[in-house]
Amino acid sequence: MNEPSLKEPDVSEKSVIQIDDLSLIFETNDGPVHALSDIDLSIAEGEFVSLIGPSGCGKTTLLRVIADLERATAGSITVNGVSPEQARLNRAYGYVFQAAALYPWRTIDRNIALPLEIMGLSKEEQNSRIAKNLDLVNLTGFEKKFPWQLSGGMQQRASIARALAVEPDLLLMDEPFGALDEIVRDHLNEQLLKLWEKTNKTVVFVTHSIPEAVFLSTKIVVMSPRPGRVHDVIDCNLPRERTLDVRETPQFLEIAHRVREGLRAGHSYDD
Amino acid sequence: MTTDAMASPVSKSRKGLMSRALSGTVLPVIVVVLGIIAIWYVAAISMNSTFQRSLDARAEATPSTVEFVVSTLNQERPVLPSPHQVAENLWDTVFNKKITSKRSLVYHAGVTLAPTLLGFLMGTGLGILLATIIVHVLSMEKSLMPWIITSQTIPILAIAPMVILVLDAVGIRGLLPKALISMYLSFFPVTVGMVKGLRSPDKMHLDLLRTYNSSTWQTFWKLRWPSSLPYLFTSMKVAIAISLIGAIVGELPTGAVAGLGARLLSGSYYGQTVLIWSALLMAAFCAAMLVALVGLAENWMRRRMGEKAEAGS
């Protein structure tokens, strides 16, 4: 589907994201801030990886480094086997922000058309992708609505459809449901899992919710603050087909407990 | 005058006459207008009384109080003409003269409005262009902005005659010199407003376009330009009102040939205060209409951009 993956036929054995010894230091007026320190991480194709940790642990910064919205100051990182910048220029990923970030002056379908216009796709191709992705997030029928006419959850679904319309193999999501209430969030988590099942994308998902991370992920990366580093990587081997009921199972609770332990050991609960 | 004229149509353009009457905004406006007219009458009586007294003394007349008041309000060349004198003159010069006649105020208003609109369009264009350059070329803010600000610290009354004379010397007369003065005044609010407007998109929207590998040009048309439109219309309301002032000022050094500025000048040459005041009111009316026109365009734009109906008020 996407060019970078075509170039590398052995992509299933290779990791989609390979991070080695990566550090990022922000120079501020109060001196250097170690946002990320010696990060090692490997994400394979088709994985759903959650980055979890308290505020200031660098999870969003790490996602932004993968997306080439920030540059690492040391270490190496490849995305689809190339540098993050090249991956961005190839439009190898879709990025979902904390807020829906829809353009208020564009209707929902025009919002989804935005990346497609920039890519210079034909009108027919645009329309077919808009219809397909609106259907994927169950927003068919809302094409001509303006963002303010939709609920927060629907807006975020529209922004996911916008990210999917680029047809990337990699989806980067930065606390996409953080601003929504728990009931809507549960519902969207279920939908996101189904979407992941259907599309087989690699997902990197930033969250600060333990149940959300355990429910969604195949792998949970526990991060700790000051300096931002990876404290633990927990495999989350729940069955791929999950419903919200899975959260009552002992297996789920055990993994959640491990995550919580990891956060505590990483001084995430310190004042 | 202009500030009053600018403030009122902004609120007027929002709702229809009927709904305003129902929501009770008409009554307060009428009360204020009546109040202003009352103060105007009192001021006219007191300001014209000195001259009236000396007139009476010369004529050796001893008028009653009522007679005295009536005559202060109906002098031929009063210090402050009374409202009904100005209204009478306005009515006469607007409705009772052919609009091609040099005695018609509509004719003079038209002469002033043409360079106002041309200057406004040129000024808006120049303002948008300068703002676009400033936003995209970092060094330009430091090198251009001081000059742009300096340009507005020079009194327009000092610059206008030079512009008119210099252009006249190279054979450019009529519309264009006046329009240039309008442009000189009106590009400034547009530049300042658009620099702010083009920078108004938040970081998330800019980051989003970066993830799409969007070009600077695409980012401009798809994000910066639509984000800046509310700022553009706000600054255009200021710009069109000062464009009118620019055109009037531009008419003063030409020896009072035609236009509202010419009416003001000839009125003051010949002590025709009634003429000055009716020209002033006409200018205020024109400014109000122009600002209202921009307001209408703004509402149209807001509706097109899907803004909630109630968000405008």
Chai-1 contact restraints between the chains, C-beta under 6 A:
chainA,res_idxA,chainB,res_idxB,connection_type,confidence,min_distance_angstrom,max_distance_angstrom,comment,restraint_id
A,A67,B,T211,contact,1.0,0.0,6.0,A-B,restraint_1
A,L69,B,D207,contact,1.0,0.0,6.0,A-B,restraint_2
A,L89,B,N213,contact,1.0,0.0,6.0,A-B,restraint_3
A,R91,B,N213,contact,1.0,0.0,6.0,A-B,restraint_4
A,Y95,B,T211,contact,1.0,0.0,6.0,A-B,restraint_5
A,F97,B,M204,contact,1.0,0.0,6.0,A-B,restraint_6
A,A101,B,M204,contact,1.0,0.0,6.0,A-B,restraint_7
A,A101,B,H205,contact,1.0,0.0,6.0,A-B,restraint_8
A,A101,B,L208,contact,1.0,0.0,6.0,A-B,restraint_9
A,W105,B,P226,contact,1.0,0.0,6.0,A-B,restraint_10
A,W105,B,M305,contact,1.0,0.0,6.0,A-B,restraint_11
A,W105,B,G306,contact,1.0,0.0,6.0,A-B,restraint_12
A,P115,B,Y212,contact,1.0,0.0,6.0,A-B,restraint_13
A,I118,B,Y212,contact,1.0,0.0,6.0,A-B,restraint_14
A,I118,B,S214,contact,1.0,0.0,6.0,A-B,restraint_15
A,I118,B,Q218,contact,1.0,0.0,6.0,A-B,restraint_16
A,F146,B,G306,contact,1.0,0.0,6.0,A-B,restraint_17
A,W148,B,K308,contact,1.0,0.0,6.0,A-B,restraint_18
